[in-house]
Amino acid sequence: MQVDVSRRSAPPLPEERGPGGEVRRLLTLLLLATAAPAVAQQKALTNTSASTHAKLSSVDMGAATWTTGFWAERFDVCQKSMIPTMWELYHSDRNHAYKNFEIAAGLAKGEHKGPPFHDGDFFKLLEALAASYAVTHDPKLDKQLDEAIALIAKVQRADGYISTHSTIAELNNPGQKAAFKDRLNFETYNLGHLMTAACVHYRATGKTSMLDLAKKSTDYLYNFYKRASPELARNAICPAHYMGVVEMYRTTRDPRYLELAQSLINIRGLAADIGTDDNQDRVPFRQMQKAGGHAVRANYLFAGAADVYAETGDKTLLTTLDRMWDDVTQHKLYVTGACGALYDGVSPDGTAYKPDTVQKIHQAYGRDYQLPNHTAHGETCANIGNVLWNWRMLQVTADAKYADVLETALYNSVLSGISLDGQRFLYTNPLAYSAALPFSQRWSKERVDYISLSNCCPPNVVRTIAEVNNYLYSVSDKGLWLNLYGGNNLNTKLKDGSLVKLTEETNYPWDGAVKLTLSEAPKKPFSLFLRVPGWCEGATLLVNGKPESVTLKPSTYAEVNRRWKAGDKVELNLPMPAQLVETNPLVEENRNQVAVKRGPVVYCLEANDLPAGKPLSGLLIPANATLTPRHTTVAGSDIVWLEGQGEFVDNSAWKGQLYHPIAREKPATVPFKLVPYYAWGNRGLGDMQVWLPVSR
């Protein structure tokens, strides 16, 4: 591979500044060009197979396929409802995204409609189609992808730039340049999603049609960042392109792309006068002390930085990522895995408060322990960003704590963003809802079929559900890692190329019994690493019916090394009694309240699961409550709800009052049911609470 050493105007890396820096820079480029040995193209969703600083790499797309159970049902709904719904919507005049491409391609006349990030959201949908094709090989999906890619190619400029928003503006106003005129036009966000979708499409289909477009766009960004002004160079609103550029490097091994990814990190915060707390670029990345600002942008940034670390081993990046992860998980993460507590806020705050430096932030990480419930923002995209970030941290470290957070978000705050039938969506994900509140919030608390001002979340959640099978397994030099559980068949290769086939049978997350049966295994010994979730105490493990002497500690992987053979059976049992969870007392909204979890699933109380006329606010859940799981069906979906007996105090007489003396009557006993949080609102919009007052 040749290196174009004439391209020398990108922002230098820290080690390239000073005497001899240019020589070191050229040596870096040469090393990057020769560092990665020629390997067969891997087909993993996030391809860390040649990432020297990632401990785990993914199995190929399509290697793990759902059979029965929870995720098999969600994947089936994705194929039959979610993707067709999104495809039709994005081709409609209501959404106008596909029409924007037709206008930009000169195939139709008109104005651009919708937000400037419509292009990126359409690319997310194409990624969902490609990920689904990797499993189903449905020729209809392949045809739809070919049709869309051909249209996108007509819009792309010769230099690789793509933006229907800017192209249409220039077509309708010749001579007026629109590209990168406004930092809030999301051009790099859109290009980033094109890159990611193109890599997934290439790995799923073997076709280079979309990858060729993404190469031109990545080349464009590389050249753009060479000559851009400092303000334009820091155009990184919602930096999806950080992940996209690294994935393009992994796919093409073009060293310029990794150089670009490093520069994108290094340039952040270099000009504080134009940086914002909202966009996490007022201070250099390595100097960030707290997670703040727009939660989607923050999580995408952290995921992209983790990708760069996986390729470079730059420990200064990992130091910041560890600091951000500790801050989020210890101070700012909802029990559902949701991120971004505030609709609007200001930053900085506390001891750093200076009136002349306060900036407005939105969809934001708030202060430590600031986790409101009724007014929680928790945008679905931020929660998906949490998954993307923790998945990459898991690949880098092989530490099960990242899988714990990933799993919590997937089962709760990600799935709550879409209805069980796959056709209606939430932008925000509150942890409580009450029709009695005398104000309306900015975003609907009832799922809607189209989020007109910001439809970024629906295609994002659809692509996520289409791709969950890619999070099930990882491989390392030592063997096979089981990250998540669900009924599936696996047909994959270990790092040394030896074949492993197995079947997993389980009704997880409703039951903690997981049974693995190997149908093919290499002759030499290898390890199975079985994740014991952080919520699980008392796990047990049998191999061929006999107890295995291995440590089964919560939030770790249990390693079983042996010479495996076809027919071997592994039985992992993860007890999952319902648990009452309390929060740090500094979270004042939740003081003297509990949330209910069973396995990875967080539960909530809905108004129609109390006796008629009993408001949710009157229920007290006993600290020693017995909660019995029962299978039922909601909107055609199998769920497990929890039945129990609680105490009820009538506190409905509050109209026109802010305070009154405490009630003295003895609480009555009432039955109640709790439903999985992700399923709330699927029987009609009504009052809902995750956190419930506790009686001790």
Secondary structure as UniProt FT lines:
FT   TURN            5..6
FT   HELIX           14..16
FT   TURN            19..20
FT   HELIX           21..35
FT   TURN            49..50
FT   TURN            52..53
FT   STRAND          57..58
FT   TURN            61..62
FT   STRAND          64..66
FT   HELIX           70..77
FT   HELIX           78..82
FT   HELIX           83..90
FT   TURN            93..95
FT   HELIX           97..104
FT   TURN            105..106
FT   TURN            116..117
FT   HELIX           118..136
FT   HELIX           139..155
FT   TURN            158..159
FT   HELIX           164..172
FT   TURN            174..175
FT   TURN            179..180
FT   HELIX           183..185
FT   HELIX           187..205
FT   HELIX           209..227
FT   HELIX           230..233
FT   HELIX           240..252
FT   HELIX           255..266
FT   TURN            267..269
FT   TURN            272..274
FT   TURN            277..280
FT   HELIX           285..287
FT   STRAND          293..294
FT   HELIX           295..312
FT   HELIX           315..327
FT   HELIX           328..332
FT   TURN            335..336
FT   STRAND          342..347
FT   HELIX           350..352
FT   HELIX           355..357
FT   STRAND          359..365
FT   TURN            368..369
FT   TURN            374..375
FT   HELIX           380..397
FT   HELIX           400..409
FT   HELIX           410..414
FT   HELIX           415..417
FT   TURN            420..421
FT   STRAND          432..433
FT   TURN            435..436
FT   TURN            452..453
FT   TURN            455..456
FT   HELIX           457..467
FT   HELIX           468..471
FT   STRAND          473..475
FT   STRAND          479..482
FT   STRAND          488..493
FT   TURN            495..496
FT   STRAND          499..506
FT   TURN            508..510
FT   STRAND          513..520
FT   STRAND          526..532
FT   TURN            534..535
FT   STRAND          540..543
FT   TURN            544..545
FT   STRAND          546..547
FT   TURN            554..555
FT   STRAND          556..562
FT   TURN            566..567
FT   STRAND          569..573
FT   STRAND          579..581
FT   TURN            585..586
FT   HELIX           588..590
FT   TURN            591..592
FT   STRAND          593..598
FT   TURN            599..600
FT   STRAND          601..606
FT   HELIX           607..609
FT   TURN            612..613
FT   HELIX           616..618
FT   STRAND          619..622
FT   TURN            623..624
FT   STRAND          628..634
FT   TURN            635..636
FT   STRAND          637..648
FT   TURN            655..656
FT   STRAND          668..676
FT   HELIX           677..679
FT   TURN            680..683
FT   STRAND          688..689
FT   STRAND          692..695
//
